[in-house]
């Protein structure tokens, strides 16, 4: 006959407590994720619902559910017909600014990140520290100096006034430096150099394929940042024909808020906002598999 000791009972209680923890942690994690999903999904749901309403229904029906009749087709026609179809031009401007900036910023971040992480040159740590230090500087603090520079160069009120400042991405450089340090083995580069490959060939044929997930990350971050940028175009552009979609919708919203005669523009602004996010959603859906591959690489390396 065995008698349970206090220590044995205590150990049994601790083991039972440990068996509960995974379920408790999963429950808390699920509740947290559901709350975050609801928080981020609610504005998008409101936008979709509101885009199906007429201007009068926006102010008379419940905001988080559809009205009796759907007006999405008529709203879309109004969006593309407003001001002689300027919405399409604004979308084209936005695609130009965001696309060129994303490609350019990704190329610069990749080349600089590779150089800082895998090449030896004098002062590389100092250069890297200075560039990373600029992350702490608010973009609004750089707006006026950027405007003065662009004005001196004669680039204000044109596409280059938006594209050139967006090409420099300190956070993109940081991400590419860290990713290149982990994704590109130094032994592989040394083997290529021993075989007589030039640094340019090593970067293009060896480094770039290995940096795929990092490149996609920087591309998407820059694409979204430039697509949604409002303050920089606000101070750089005065001609409506060069407006991006953010500035164009803001101008329509100002007209809608100016008086009763133009209040019908509220439904146009909301529907235009819904249309403007569709390209970003498509970009994320198409490129998400590269992010998943990057997560898998990080998990294996960890």
N, C-alpha and C positions, 0 to 999 in steps of 0.2 A: 504493500500500500504506500503510495507517494503522497506527500503533503506539499501543496503549492506554497512556495515561499513568497514573501512580499516582492522580492526582486523579479521573480518569474511572472507574477501578476502584473507588475509594472511594465515589464517587457512585452507581455501579451497585449496590454492596453495600447502601448506605443505602436505595436505592429498593426493593430486594428485601426488606429488613427492614421497610420501611413497608408493603409489600404483605401481609406476614404478620400485621401487628398487628390488623386487623379480625377475622380468624378467631380469633386468640388472645384478643382481648377478648371476642368472642362466647362462646367456650368457657368462659372464666372467669366471665362473667356468668351463663351457663346453669347452671354448677355451683353458683354462689352461690344463685341463685334456687331450684334444686331442693333444696338443703340447707335454705333458709328455709322452703320449702313443706313439707318433711318435718317440720321442727321445729314448725311451727304446726299441721299436720294431725294429727300423732301423738296429741296429747291428745284431739282430737275423735273420732278413730277408736277410741281406747280407750273413750271414753264410749259410743259407739254399740255396740261389741261387748259391753261390760259390761252394758248395758241389756237384752240378750237372754238373760242368764244368771240362774239361780236363785242364792240366797244361798250354797249349798254349792258351786256351780260357780265362783263368784267366787274362792274360795280353793283350788280343786282343779285347775282347768284353766288352760291358757296364757292370759295376760292379753290378748295382742294378736291372738287369733283366737277364732272362734265355737266354742261347745261343740257336742256332737252334736245336742242338741235346743234349739230357740229358745223362750224363755220370755217374749218381749216382750209378748204380749197379756195374760198373767197378771200381769206386773209393772205394766202400765198400769192394770189393774183394781185392783190393790192400792194404787197411788198415789192414785187418785181415791176410793177407799173408806176410806183410812186416816183415823182420827180424825174419822169422820162427814163425810168429803168436804171437809176444811178446805183441801186443796190448791187447789181452785178459788177459794176466797175469797182465799188468798194470791196467786194469779195475778191475780185481779181487783184486789187492793190494789196490786200491782206495776204493772199496766197504768195504774191511776189515777195513782199517784205519777209514773211515768216519762212518761206521756202529757201530763199537765198541766204538769209541769216542763219538758219539751222544748218544748212550744208557748210557754209563758210566757218561758222563757229565750231562745228564738229571737226572739220579738217584742221583748223588751227589748234584746237584743244588736243587732238590726237597727236599731231606732230610735236607740239611743245611738251605734252605729257610723256611721250616716248623719249624725247631728248633728255628731259629732267631725270627720268627714272632709270634710263639704260645707257646714257652716254656720259662720258667724263669731260667736263670743260670748266674752265676757271669761273668761279662765282656762281655756279648753278644753284647752290643752296640759298645764296642771297637773293638771286632773281626769283626763285620759287617763293621765298618768304615774303618778298615785296608784293608779288602778284596775289598770293593767298591773303595777304593783309588787306587787299582791296575789297575782299568779300565783306569786311566789317563796315565798309563805307556805304551808307544808304544811297540808292540810285537817285533819289530826289535831290541829294546834295550835289550830285554831278550833273544835274539837268541844265542848270544855267551855264556852267563852264562848257558843257558840250554844245549848247546852243551858240555860245560866243565863238567857239572853234569853227563850227559849221558855217556860221555867218561870215567869218573871216575868209573861209574857203569858197564862199559863194554857193553852198550846197543846200541852204535853207529852202523849204517849200519844194522839195523834190524827193525822190525815192532814196537817194544816197544818205539823206539826213536821218533816215530811219534804219537803213541797212548797216551802215558803217559802225555806229555805236553798238549794234546788236551782235557784231561779229566777235567781240571780246567777251568771253565768259570765264571769269575766274573760278567759279564753282565747277565748270566743265573741265578746266585745266586740272583742278585738284582731283576730280573723279578719274580722269584719264591717267594721271600720274600714279595714283594708287592702284588702279586696275592694271596698268602696264607692268607695274612692279610685281604683281602677283600672277598675271596671266602669261608673261613672256619669260621663259627660263633664260638665265644668262648663259648657260651652257649651249643652248641652241644658237644664240647669236654668235658666240665664239666659234662654234663649228662652221657657221656660214662664212665668217670672216676668214677662217683658215682655208676654206674652199675658194676664196678669192672673190666673194660677192661684195659689191659696193654697199655703202651704207644706205643709199637710196633704194637699191634692190632689196636689201634686208627689210627695210621699213615697209615697202609696198607688198612684197611677196610673203613675208613671214610675220611681221608685226601686225599689219592691218587685219588679216584673217583672224588672228588670235584676239584682237580687240573688238570683235563684232558686238558683243553685248554692251560693252562700254560706249561704243560709238552710237548705238541705238539710244542708249540712255541720254547721252548729251544731246543728240538730235531732237528727241522728244521734249526734253526740258527747254531747249532753246526755241523749238517750234511753238510750244504752248506759251512761253513767256512773251515772244514777239507777237503772236496772234492776239493775245489778250492785252497787249501794251496799250495804255491810254494816255499816260502823262507825257511820254516822249513825243508822240504825234501831235498832242495838243499844243506843245510849245514850238514844234518844228514846222507844222503845216498850217497854211491859211487858205489854200485853194481847195475847195471841196472835191475837185476831181482827183486829188491825191489822198483823200481821206482813207484810212483803213476802216474796217467794219465797226470797230469800237467807237471811233470818233463820229462816224456817220450815224450810227444809232443814237448816240448821245445828242447829236444835233436835232434829230427827229423827236427825241424825247423832250428836248427844250421847247420845240414848236408845239408839241402836244400839251405841255404844261402852261403854255402862254395864254390860252383862252379857249372858250367853248367851241369856237369855229374849227379848231384844229384838234379837238379831243379824239376824233376818230383815229388819230395816229397812234394811240396807245396800243391797240390791237396789232397795228403794223409793226411797232417797235418790238413787241413781245414775240411775234411770229418771226421777225427778222433775227432776233436773238437765238431762237430755236434753230433756225436754218444755219446760223453762223457757227454753231458748235458741232454740226454734223461732220465736217471734215476732220476735226480733232478726234471725234469718236472713232471714225474709220481708221485714222492713223494709229490709234492705240490698239484697235482690234487686229489690224494687220501686223503690227510690230511686236505684239505682246509675247509671241513665242521666243523672240530673241531675249527678252527680259527673263523669261522662265529659264532659258538656257544659261543666262548669266547667274541666276540664283543657284542653279544646279552646280555650276562650276565653283561658285563660292562655298557651297556646302561640302563638296568633295575636298577642296583645299583646306577648309576649316577642320 
